[in-house]
Structure formats: structure tokens, C-alpha cells
């Protein structure tokens, strides 16, 4: 074989080998790029996923913080009288509201039923400071709480505690602690403290006429700035009218459970 032919064969082999190597290198480069792209996409997905989780947790934590910082809703309700005449049995017997023969409308929500529900919500104590108390439904609620071992104290106007129809005698007979307030022309307060944190006050006397016939109002609130002055006023009147101050037997243990 001539030297020229050998040179041609060597050049051809070298060219083919070079092209093959270039293609292999290009293929390897493409494979590496594809792998790098896949890894990059995978990390991008992970980062985005972690970002979404972090954002979700941040939103939840922020919502919890806002709820914690937001002051709780305080009870404030106004009732107006006269109240519609309705049967009260379902208030005292909620488990069997239709098992009685009361001829009045049943299941009607009225200002009186709302007032009774607020009274019956007492879980530890009930302090009454009333000018006049002759309403049978309200008396029934107080006696019901007494039977449930709720600590009850009652302050009443001395003169009006003995008028015809007064429920004060029934309360005393049941063992509820009652103190007469006689140092004023009249003890004209009308307020109630439920568990020492809920105030019920207004123009309403606890009489049948006031509940069914008079234009009256009752405010129910748990606003501490309003409740606490009434707590202090009750404690003052209670201490000032201890019967032992007049030489009578003390009732310091009365009303305690």
C-alpha cells in the first residue's frame, strides 16, 4: 500500500474517531445537563413546598395571636318590660317542657324568661338587693337555686319586706339569709349579682305589676367596670345591716355553703 493510501486511511479513521468522541462528549454533556435540570427542579419544588408550609404555619400562628389578643366578647343585654304573659314551666323543667298543664302559651321567649335564665345561670352565688319582691316566678327561681346549694344573700327595704304578697317571708322560711335595710327613707336599689361577675339592674321592681304592666328596663352586663361598683355597694350594705349591730343574733354564717 502506498504512503498516500495509508495517510488517507489514517485521516479517515482519525476523523471518524474524533466525531464519535465528540458525540459521546455531547451526549454526556446533555445527560449531565438533564440531570442537573432535574435536580434543580426537584430542589425548586422542595423549596416552594417548604415555603407554602411555612406560609401556612405563619398565617395560622398569626390568626391564633390575633384571637388571643382580641378581647373576649362581654355580655351586654337590655330587656324591656312589660313582658308577654307566657308559661314559665319550661324554664324550670327543660327536660320535660310539655309535661305540665299550664294554660298559658308554651315555649315563648319573653323578657321574663330571659331574666329567669340569667338568674338560673348562677353556679356559686346570688346576691339580691331589691326594694320590693313579690313576683312568684322570680321567687321560685331563687328558691330553686337555694335547693341547688347556691349561696344566696338578700337585702330588702325594711318597710316593703312585710307588705302583703311579699316573698321575703318565704325566702326566710326556706333558710335563705335576708337582711332588712332600714336606715334610709327607702332602700330603692334593684340589682342582682350572679356569681359576683354578672350584674342585673334597672328600673324593674320584682313585682307582678312591674313585670306585666309597667314600662321598665333591665340591663344585664358582665362589664367589670360596671359590675365591681355594685359588688362593693352590696358588701357595704350587707355589712352595715348586720343584725348584731342592733343587739340581735348575728347571721354571719347565713347564706354560706
C-alpha positions in Angstrom: 0.0 0.0 0.0 1.4 3.4 -1.0 2.1 6.0 1.6 -0.7 8.2 0.2 -3.3 5.5 0.7 -2.1 4.9 4.2 -2.4 8.6 5.0 -5.9 8.7 3.7 -7.0 5.7 5.8 -5.4 7.2 8.9 -7.1 10.5 8.3 -10.5 8.8 7.8 -10.1 6.7 11.0 -9.0 9.7 12.9 -11.9 11.8 11.7 -14.5 9.1 12.5 -12.9 8.5 15.9 -12.9 12.3 16.6 -16.6 12.6 15.5 -17.6 9.7 17.7 -15.8 11.1 20.7 -17.4 14.5 20.2 -20.8 12.9 20.0 -20.1 10.9 23.2 -19.0 14.1 24.9 -22.0 16.0 23.7 -24.3 13.2 24.9 -22.6 13.1 28.2 -22.9 16.8 28.5 -26.6 16.6 27.6 -27.1 13.9 30.2 -25.3 15.9 32.8 -27.4 19.0 31.9 -30.6 16.9 32.1 -29.6 15.5 35.5 -28.7 19.0 36.8 -32.0 20.3 35.5 -33.9 17.5 37.2 -32.1 18.2 40.4 -32.7 21.9 40.1 -36.4 21.3 39.5 -36.6 18.9 42.4 -35.0 21.4 44.8 -37.2 24.2 43.4 -40.3 22.1 44.2 -39.0 21.3 47.7 -38.2 25.0 48.4 -41.6 26.0 47.1 -43.3 23.3 49.2 -41.4 24.4 52.3 -42.4 28.0 51.6 -46.0 27.1 51.3 -45.8 25.1 54.6 -44.0 28.0 56.3 -46.6 30.5 55.0 -49.5 28.3 56.2 -47.9 28.0 59.6 -47.3 31.7 59.8 -50.9 32.5 58.9 -52.2 30.0 61.5 -49.9 31.4 64.2 -50.9 35.0 63.3 -54.6 34.1 63.5 -54.1 32.4 66.9 -52.2 35.5 68.1 -54.9 37.8 66.9 -57.6 35.7 68.6 -55.6 35.7 71.8 -55.1 39.4 71.7 -58.7 40.1 70.8 -60.7 40.8 74.0 -63.4 38.3 74.6 -67.0 39.3 73.9 -68.6 40.8 77.0 -72.2 40.1 77.8 -74.3 43.2 77.5 -78.1 42.8 77.1 -81.1 45.0 77.6 -84.6 43.7 78.5 -87.7 45.8 78.3 -91.0 45.3 80.1 -93.9 44.7 80.4 -93.3 41.1 79.4 -95.6 39.0 77.4 -97.6 36.6 79.6 -96.5 33.1 78.9 -95.9 29.7 80.7 -92.7 29.6 82.7 -92.7 25.8 83.3 -90.2 25.0 80.6 -87.7 27.3 82.3 -87.8 25.2 85.5 -88.3 21.8 83.8 -86.3 22.0 80.5 -86.1 18.2 80.2 -89.9 17.9 80.0 -91.3 21.2 78.7 -94.6 19.7 77.6 -95.3 17.5 80.6 -97.4 20.1 82.5 -100.9 21.5 82.1 -100.1 25.3 82.2 -102.9 27.0 80.2 -100.6 29.9 79.1 -98.6 29.9 75.8 -95.7 27.4 75.9 -92.1 27.9 74.7 -92.4 31.6 74.2 -89.2 33.6 74.8 -90.0 36.8 76.7 -88.2 39.4 78.7 -89.2 37.5 81.9 -87.9 34.2 80.5 -84.6 35.8 79.6 -84.4 37.3 83.1 -85.1 33.9 84.7 -82.5 32.2 82.6 -79.9 34.8 83.7 -80.8 34.1 87.3 -80.8 30.4 87.0 -77.3 30.5 85.4 -75.8 31.1 88.8 -73.3 28.4 89.7 -71.9 29.6 93.1 -73.7 32.7 94.5 -76.6 35.0 94.1 -76.8 38.4 95.8 -80.1 40.3 95.6 -80.6 43.9 96.6 -84.3 44.7 96.0 -86.8 47.4 97.0 -89.9 45.2 96.5 -90.1 41.4 96.0 -93.5 39.8 95.4 -93.2 38.2 92.0 -93.9 34.4 92.3 -91.9 33.3 89.2 -88.8 35.2 90.4 -89.2 33.9 93.9 -89.5 30.4 92.5 -86.2 30.9 90.7 -84.4 32.0 93.9 -85.8 29.1 95.9 -84.8 26.7 93.1 -81.2 27.9 93.3 -81.3 27.6 97.1 -82.2 24.0 96.8 -79.3 23.5 94.4 -77.0 24.8 97.3 -76.2 28.1 95.7 -75.2 30.7 98.3 -77.8 33.4 98.4 -78.0 36.7 100.3 -80.9 39.1 100.1 -81.1 42.8 101.0 -84.6 44.3 101.1 -86.3 47.5 102.1 -87.4 47.1 105.7 -90.9 48.5 105.1 -91.6 46.8 101.9 -90.4 43.4 103.1 -93.6 42.9 105.1 -96.2 44.2 102.7 -99.0 41.9 101.5 -97.7 39.5 98.9 -94.0 39.9 99.7 -91.9 36.8 99.1 -89.4 37.7 101.7 -91.1 35.6 104.3 -91.0 32.5 102.0 -87.3 33.1 101.5 -86.6 33.3 105.2 -88.7 30.2 105.9 -86.6 28.3 103.3 -83.4 29.3 105.2 -82.2 32.0 102.8 -80.3 34.8 104.6 -82.3 38.1 104.4 -81.3 41.4 105.9 -83.6 44.4 106.1 -82.2 47.9 105.2 -84.0 50.5 107.4 -81.5 53.3 107.8 -82.8 55.2 104.7 -86.3 56.5 103.8 -86.2 53.6 101.3 -83.7 51.1 100.1 -84.6 51.7 96.5 -82.0 49.6 94.7 -83.0 47.0 92.2 -79.9 44.9 91.4 -78.7 41.4 91.4 -75.2 39.9 91.3 -74.8 36.4 89.7 -71.6 34.7 90.8 -70.1 38.1 91.6 -69.4 38.8 87.9 -72.8 39.3 86.2 -74.9 42.4 87.0 -78.7 42.6 86.6 -80.0 46.0 87.3 -82.6 48.6 86.1 -85.9 50.1 87.0 -87.8 46.8 87.4 -89.2 46.0 90.8 -89.7 42.3 91.3 -93.5 42.5 91.4 -96.2 41.1 89.2 -97.4 44.6 88.3 -93.9 45.7 87.2 -93.3 42.6 85.1 -96.7 42.5 83.4 -98.0 46.1 83.4 -95.2 48.7 83.7 -92.8 50.2 81.2 -89.5 49.0 82.8 -85.9 48.3 81.8 -83.3 45.8 82.9 -79.6 45.8 81.9 -77.6 42.6 82.1 -73.8 43.0 81.9 -70.5 41.4 82.7 -68.5 44.5 82.1 -66.2 44.6 85.2 -66.2 48.4 85.3 -69.9 48.3 85.9 -70.1 45.1 88.0 -67.5 45.9 90.6 -69.1 49.1 92.0 -72.3 47.1 92.6 -70.3 44.4 94.3 -68.8 47.0 96.6 -72.2 48.6 97.3 -73.7 45.2 98.2 -70.9 44.4 100.5 -71.2 47.8 102.2 -75.0 47.5 102.7 -74.6 43.9 103.9 -72.0 44.9 106.5 -74.0 48.0 107.6 -77.1 45.9 108.2 -75.7 43.1 110.2 -78.4 42.4 112.9 -75.7 42.1 115.6 -75.2 45.8 115.3 -78.7 46.2 116.8 -78.2 43.7 119.6 -79.8 40.9 117.7 -78.3 37.4 116.9 -75.7 37.6 114.1 -76.4 35.8 110.9 -72.8 35.8 109.7 -73.0 32.1 108.6 -76.3 32.7 106.9 -76.1 32.2 103.1 -72.8 30.4 103.2 -72.4 27.0 101.6 
